[in-house]
Amino acid sequence: QVQLVESGGGTVQAGDSLRLSCLASGRTWGNSVMGWFRQAPGKERDVVATISGGMTYYTGSVEGRFTISRDNAKNMLYLQMNSLKPEDTAIYYCAFKYGQSLLGGFNFWGQGTQVTVSS
């Protein structure tokens, strides 16, 4: 089992930056993938970015603005979000899975942290 706890959300203005953090505990060793997902009001939860070893994936709308990183020694996952836009407003979730594929199959989730971007 893996437990995930996010932090770092908040309310900011368009153009500002935020860094989300996720602390993982439990059986986190071995081949694994971590990622950030988000769910806006009235919409489905979608992938934002994922990371496994030196490989990363970004959804098109955040590429060039967001950076995902992972510190395995500290069991931490980060999402640096720059040039935030109102459309980035959502609940952001940290996710974990065993394996190597960057997409699909995430089965451990955090409780989510709210990010609100005002115009």
C-alpha positions as CSV (number, residue, x, y, z in Angstrom):
1,Q,0.0,0.0,0.0
2,V,1.0,3.6,-0.6
3,Q,-0.2,6.7,1.1
4,L,0.0,10.1,-0.6
5,V,-0.5,13.6,1.0
6,E,-0.5,16.7,-1.1
7,S,0.2,20.3,0.0
8,G,0.9,23.7,-1.5
9,G,-2.4,24.6,-3.1
10,G,-3.9,28.0,-2.7
11,T,-5.4,31.0,-4.4
12,V,-3.2,33.1,-6.7
13,Q,-3.6,35.6,-9.5
14,A,-3.1,34.8,-13.2
15,G,0.6,34.8,-14.0
16,D,1.7,33.8,-10.6
17,S,3.5,30.6,-9.6
18,L,2.8,27.8,-7.1
19,R,4.6,24.6,-6.2
20,L,2.7,21.6,-5.2
21,S,4.3,18.9,-3.0
22,C,3.3,15.3,-2.4
23,L,4.7,13.1,0.3
24,A,4.6,9.3,-0.4
25,S,4.8,6.7,2.3
26,G,4.5,2.9,2.4
27,R,5.9,0.5,-0.2
28,T,7.3,3.1,-2.6
29,W,10.4,1.3,-3.8
30,G,10.9,-0.5,-7.0
31,N,9.8,0.5,-10.5
32,S,7.0,3.1,-10.1
33,V,5.5,6.1,-11.7
34,M,4.1,9.2,-10.0
35,G,2.0,11.9,-11.4
36,W,-0.3,14.9,-11.0
37,F,-3.9,14.9,-12.1
38,R,-6.5,17.6,-11.8
39,Q,-10.2,17.9,-11.8
40,A,-12.0,21.1,-12.6
41,P,-15.6,21.7,-11.5
42,G,-18.0,19.7,-13.7
43,K,-15.2,17.9,-15.6
44,E,-13.5,14.6,-15.4
45,R,-10.1,14.1,-13.7
46,D,-7.3,14.4,-16.3
47,V,-3.6,13.8,-16.2
48,V,-1.4,16.9,-15.9
49,A,2.1,15.3,-15.7
50,T,3.8,12.1,-14.9
51,I,7.4,11.0,-14.1
52,S,9.3,7.7,-14.0
53,G,13.1,7.7,-13.7
54,G,14.3,10.3,-16.2
55,M,11.1,10.2,-18.3
56,T,8.3,12.7,-18.1
57,Y,5.0,13.3,-19.7
58,Y,3.0,16.6,-19.8
59,T,-0.4,17.3,-21.1
60,G,-0.3,19.9,-23.9
61,S,-1.9,22.8,-22.0
62,V,0.8,22.9,-19.3
63,E,3.9,22.0,-21.4
64,G,6.4,24.8,-20.9
65,R,4.7,26.2,-17.8
66,F,4.7,23.3,-15.4
67,T,7.6,21.1,-14.3
68,I,7.3,17.8,-12.5
69,S,10.1,16.4,-10.4
70,R,10.7,13.6,-7.9
71,D,13.1,13.3,-5.0
72,N,13.2,9.5,-4.3
73,A,15.4,10.0,-1.2
74,K,12.7,12.1,0.4
75,N,9.8,10.2,-1.1
76,M,8.6,13.5,-2.5
77,L,6.9,14.5,-5.7
78,Y,6.7,18.2,-6.9
79,L,4.8,20.2,-9.5
80,Q,6.2,23.7,-10.2
81,M,3.5,25.7,-11.8
82,N,4.4,28.9,-13.5
83,S,2.4,31.4,-15.5
84,L,-0.8,30.1,-14.0
85,K,-4.0,30.7,-15.9
86,P,-7.7,30.8,-14.7
87,E,-8.2,27.6,-16.6
88,D,-5.7,25.8,-14.3
89,T,-8.2,26.2,-11.5
90,A,-8.9,22.6,-10.2
91,I,-8.3,20.2,-7.4
92,Y,-4.9,18.7,-8.0
93,Y,-4.3,15.0,-7.1
94,C,-1.0,13.2,-6.5
95,A,-1.0,9.6,-7.9
96,F,1.2,6.5,-7.8
97,K,1.4,3.2,-9.5
98,Y,3.9,0.3,-9.9
99,G,5.3,-0.2,-13.3
100,Q,7.0,1.9,-16.0
101,S,4.4,3.1,-18.4
102,L,3.9,6.9,-18.0
103,L,0.1,6.8,-18.6
104,G,-2.7,4.8,-17.2
105,G,-3.2,2.4,-14.3
106,F,-2.7,4.7,-11.4
107,N,-4.3,3.1,-8.4
108,F,-3.1,5.1,-5.4
109,W,-4.4,8.7,-4.9
110,G,-4.0,11.5,-2.5
111,Q,-6.9,13.5,-1.1
112,G,-6.3,16.5,-3.4
113,T,-5.3,20.1,-3.0
114,Q,-7.3,23.1,-4.4
115,V,-5.6,25.5,-6.8
116,T,-7.6,28.6,-7.7
117,V,-6.3,31.1,-10.2
118,S,-8.1,34.4,-10.4
119,S,-8.0,36.7,-13.5
